[in-house]
Amino acid sequence: MLDKVKELFILLYSLPSLISSVGYFGLFLIIFAETGLMVGFFLPGDSLLVTAGLFASKGDLNIFFLIISLCTAAILGDSTGYFIGKKAGQRLFQKEDSRFFKKKYLCKTQEFYEKYGGKTIVLARFVPIIRTFAPVIAGIAKMNYKRFLFFNIFGGTFWVTGMLLVGYFLGKLIPNIEQNIHLVIILVIVISFIPVLIEYYKTKNTVIKH
C-alpha cells in the first residue's frame, strides 16, 4: 500500500516536468497509448490533460492546438483498440496477466459494456482503466464500426476538450495556481475514481442482496 502511495506522489511531481520534456508529440503518444493500447491503462490521462490545460493558461502551450491534436490522439487510440479487439477476439480472455496486462480489467470492462451498451464508449472516457479496455471489448463484441466511431468521436472530443478546459480556466481564474498544481492533480484523480467507487458499491450491494 505504501509503495502505491509513493508511486502516486512520484507521478504527481513528475507530470509538469514530463509535459515540459515531451511537448505536443509526447502528449499525443501518451493519450493515444492510454486509449488505444491495453498496456496503457496505468497512464494518467485525466490529470495529464488538466495539467496540460494549466500550462496552456500560462502561455506555455497553445490550447487550440492541444484540443485538436489530443482529440485526434484519443479518437485514433480508441479506433486502434477496437481493431485489436476485433482481430484478437475471445483469445484475449486467455491471455496471461503481466505487468502491462490485467485480465480482470478486461472482464470488468465487459460487464460495464454489457450494462451500458454503445454508451460505454462515451461513459468509459471518464472512468480510469475502463476507458483503456472499452474499445477492445467493443471490437470483441463486433459492434458496428460506424456506430462505434460516432460514440468514439463524441466521447473523445468531450473528454479531451473538457479536461483541457478545466485546467485552462482554473489557470486563468486562480492566480498562481501552478504553485499548488499537485493539489489540483490529486483532486482530479479523486474525482475521476468516484465512478469506479460508485460502481463497486453498487455491485457489492447487489451481491449482498442476492
FENGI-V895110 format. One record per residue. N is the residue number from 0. RES is the residue in three letters. NEAR is the number of other ideal C-beta (glycine too) atoms within 10 Angstrom. D_CENTER is the distance of its C-alpha to the mean C-alpha in Angstrom with 2 decimals. Layout:
n->N res->RES near->NEAR d_center->D_CENTER
n->N res->RES near->NEAR d_center->D_CENTER
//
This chain:
n->0 res->MET near->5 d_center->22.76
n->1 res->LEU near->6 d_center->24.04
n->2 res->ASP near->7 d_center->22.45
n->3 res->LYS near->7 d_center->18.96
n->4 res->VAL near->9 d_center->19.84
n->5 res->LYS near->10 d_center->21.23
n->6 res->GLU near->11 d_center->18.15
n->7 res->LEU near->14 d_center->16.11
n->8 res->PHE near->11 d_center->18.81
n->9 res->ILE near->9 d_center->19.00
n->10 res->LEU near->18 d_center->15.34
n->11 res->LEU near->19 d_center->16.05
n->12 res->TYR near->13 d_center->19.19
n->13 res->SER near->12 d_center->17.95
n->14 res->LEU near->19 d_center->15.18
n->15 res->PRO near->18 d_center->17.91
n->16 res->SER near->9 d_center->19.98
n->17 res->LEU near->16 d_center->17.19
n->18 res->ILE near->20 d_center->16.57
n->19 res->SER near->12 d_center->20.37
n->20 res->SER near->9 d_center->20.84
n->21 res->VAL near->13 d_center->18.48
n->22 res->GLY near->10 d_center->18.75
n->23 res->TYR near->15 d_center->17.42
n->24 res->PHE near->9 d_center->17.54
n->25 res->GLY near->13 d_center->15.68
n->26 res->LEU near->22 d_center->12.79
n->27 res->PHE near->19 d_center->12.91
n->28 res->LEU near->15 d_center->12.93
n->29 res->ILE near->23 d_center->10.05
n->30 res->ILE near->28 d_center->7.61
n->31 res->PHE near->21 d_center->9.71
n->32 res->ALA near->20 d_center->9.67
n->33 res->GLU near->24 d_center->6.09
n->34 res->THR near->30 d_center->6.24
n->35 res->GLY near->24 d_center->9.97
n->36 res->LEU near->17 d_center->11.36
n->37 res->MET near->21 d_center->11.52
n->38 res->VAL near->14 d_center->12.31
n->39 res->GLY near->20 d_center->8.99
n->40 res->PHE near->21 d_center->7.60
n->41 res->PHE near->15 d_center->9.09
n->42 res->LEU near->19 d_center->7.62
n->43 res->PRO near->22 d_center->7.00
n->44 res->GLY near->26 d_center->4.55
n->45 res->ASP near->23 d_center->5.98
n->46 res->SER near->24 d_center->9.24
n->47 res->LEU near->24 d_center->9.58
n->48 res->LEU near->26 d_center->9.57
n->49 res->VAL near->28 d_center->11.93
n->50 res->THR near->27 d_center->14.00
n->51 res->ALA near->27 d_center->14.38
n->52 res->GLY near->25 d_center->15.59
n->53 res->LEU near->28 d_center->18.02
n->54 res->PHE near->23 d_center->19.30
n->55 res->ALA near->22 d_center->19.93
n->56 res->SER near->22 d_center->21.87
n->57 res->LYS near->12 d_center->24.20
n->58 res->GLY near->9 d_center->24.79
n->59 res->ASP near->14 d_center->23.23
n->60 res->LEU near->21 d_center->20.83
n->61 res->ASN near->13 d_center->21.38
n->62 res->ILE near->19 d_center->19.12
n->63 res->PHE near->10 d_center->20.12
n->64 res->PHE near->11 d_center->19.48
n->65 res->LEU near->24 d_center->16.01
n->66 res->ILE near->18 d_center->15.22
n->67 res->ILE near->13 d_center->16.95
n->68 res->SER near->17 d_center->15.68
n->69 res->LEU near->27 d_center->11.93
n->70 res->CYS near->19 d_center->12.15
n->71 res->THR near->16 d_center->14.09
n->72 res->ALA near->22 d_center->11.71
n->73 res->ALA near->29 d_center->8.89
n->74 res->ILE near->22 d_center->11.87
n->75 res->LEU near->17 d_center->13.51
n->76 res->GLY near->27 d_center->10.65
n->77 res->ASP near->29 d_center->10.50
n->78 res->SER near->20 d_center->14.28
n->79 res->THR near->18 d_center->14.62
n->80 res->GLY near->25 d_center->12.90
n->81 res->TYR near->26 d_center->15.25
n->82 res->PHE near->14 d_center->18.24
n->83 res->ILE near->17 d_center->17.57
n->84 res->GLY near->24 d_center->17.69
n->85 res->LYS near->18 d_center->20.67
n->86 res->LYS near->11 d_center->22.49
n->87 res->ALA near->16 d_center->22.05
n->88 res->GLY near->12 d_center->22.40
n->89 res->GLN near->8 d_center->23.41
n->90 res->ARG near->9 d_center->24.08
n->91 res->LEU near->19 d_center->20.53
n->92 res->PHE near->12 d_center->21.57
n->93 res->GLN near->8 d_center->24.42
n->94 res->LYS near->13 d_center->22.41
n->95 res->GLU near->6 d_center->23.09
n->96 res->ASP near->10 d_center->20.62
n->97 res->SER near->9 d_center->20.03
n->98 res->ARG near->7 d_center->18.25
n->99 res->PHE near->11 d_center->15.47
n->100 res->PHE near->15 d_center->15.65
n->101 res->LYS near->17 d_center->16.04
n->102 res->LYS near->14 d_center->17.75
n->103 res->LYS near->9 d_center->17.29
n->104 res->TYR near->17 d_center->13.54
n->105 res->LEU near->20 d_center->14.71
n->106 res->CYS near->13 d_center->17.43
n->107 res->LYS near->20 d_center->15.46
n->108 res->THR near->25 d_center->13.24
n->109 res->GLN near->18 d_center->16.64
n->110 res->GLU near->13 d_center->18.01
n->111 res->PHE near->19 d_center->15.28
n->112 res->TYR near->23 d_center->16.07
n->113 res->GLU near->11 d_center->19.77
n->114 res->LYS near->12 d_center->19.60
n->115 res->TYR near->14 d_center->17.81
n->116 res->GLY near->13 d_center->18.59
n->117 res->GLY near->16 d_center->17.38
n->118 res->LYS near->12 d_center->15.70
n->119 res->THR near->26 d_center->13.06
n->120 res->ILE near->28 d_center->11.46
n->121 res->VAL near->19 d_center->11.25
n->122 res->LEU near->18 d_center->10.76
n->123 res->ALA near->28 d_center->7.97
n->124 res->ARG near->26 d_center->5.68
n->125 res->PHE near->19 d_center->6.51
n->126 res->VAL near->22 d_center->6.64
n->127 res->PRO near->20 d_center->5.15
n->128 res->ILE near->18 d_center->6.73
n->129 res->ILE near->23 d_center->7.86
n->130 res->ARG near->29 d_center->5.33
n->131 res->THR near->28 d_center->6.49
n->132 res->PHE near->26 d_center->9.94
n->133 res->ALA near->30 d_center->10.48
n->134 res->PRO near->31 d_center->11.83
n->135 res->VAL near->27 d_center->13.84
n->136 res->ILE near->26 d_center->15.42
n->137 res->ALA near->28 d_center->16.24
n->138 res->GLY near->24 d_center->17.96
n->139 res->ILE near->24 d_center->19.81
n->140 res->ALA near->18 d_center->20.95
n->141 res->LYS near->12 d_center->22.14
n->142 res->MET near->22 d_center->20.76
n->143 res->ASN near->10 d_center->22.61
n->144 res->TYR near->15 d_center->20.78
n->145 res->LYS near->7 d_center->21.94
n->146 res->ARG near->13 d_center->20.63
n->147 res->PHE near->21 d_center->17.25
n->148 res->LEU near->16 d_center->17.22
n->149 res->PHE near->14 d_center->18.13
n->150 res->PHE near->23 d_center->15.22
n->151 res->ASN near->26 d_center->12.88
n->152 res->ILE near->17 d_center->14.47
n->153 res->PHE near->14 d_center->14.62
n->154 res->GLY near->25 d_center->11.09
n->155 res->GLY near->26 d_center->9.66
n->156 res->THR near->17 d_center->12.44
n->157 res->PHE near->15 d_center->12.20
n->158 res->TRP near->23 d_center->8.62
n->159 res->VAL near->26 d_center->9.29
n->160 res->THR near->20 d_center->12.89
n->161 res->GLY near->15 d_center->12.55
n->162 res->MET near->24 d_center->10.59
n->163 res->LEU near->27 d_center->12.91
n->164 res->LEU near->18 d_center->15.89
n->165 res->VAL near->18 d_center->15.38
n->166 res->GLY near->27 d_center->15.76
n->167 res->TYR near->23 d_center->18.44
n->168 res->PHE near->13 d_center->20.57
n->169 res->LEU near->18 d_center->20.37
n->170 res->GLY near->25 d_center->21.73
n->171 res->LYS near->14 d_center->24.39
n->172 res->LEU near->9 d_center->25.46
n->173 res->ILE near->13 d_center->25.60
n->174 res->PRO near->8 d_center->27.90
n->175 res->ASN near->7 d_center->26.99
n->176 res->ILE near->17 d_center->23.61
n->177 res->GLU near->17 d_center->22.51
n->178 res->GLN near->8 d_center->24.95
n->179 res->ASN near->11 d_center->22.82
n->180 res->ILE near->21 d_center->19.39
n->181 res->HIS near->16 d_center->18.61
n->182 res->LEU near->11 d_center->19.40
n->183 res->VAL near->21 d_center->17.06
n->184 res->ILE near->24 d_center->14.12
n->185 res->ILE near->15 d_center->15.36
n->186 res->LEU near->13 d_center->15.56
n->187 res->VAL near->20 d_center->11.98
n->188 res->ILE near->17 d_center->10.96
n->189 res->VAL near->10 d_center->13.72
n->190 res->ILE near->13 d_center->12.89
n->191 res->SER near->19 d_center->9.27
n->192 res->PHE near->15 d_center->11.05
n->193 res->ILE near->11 d_center->13.85
n->194 res->PRO near->16 d_center->12.85
n->195 res->VAL near->14 d_center->12.67
n->196 res->LEU near->10 d_center->16.06
n->197 res->ILE near->11 d_center->17.55
n->198 res->GLU near->16 d_center->16.90
n->199 res->TYR near->12 d_center->18.33
n->200 res->TYR near->10 d_center->21.42
n->201 res->LYS near->11 d_center->21.97
n->202 res->THR near->12 d_center->22.08
n->203 res->LYS near->10 d_center->24.29
n->204 res->ASN near->10 d_center->26.66
n->205 res->THR near->9 d_center->26.98
n->206 res->VAL near->8 d_center->28.01
n->207 res->ILE near->7 d_center->30.47
n->208 res->LYS near->6 d_center->32.03
n->209 res->HIS near->5 d_center->32.67
//
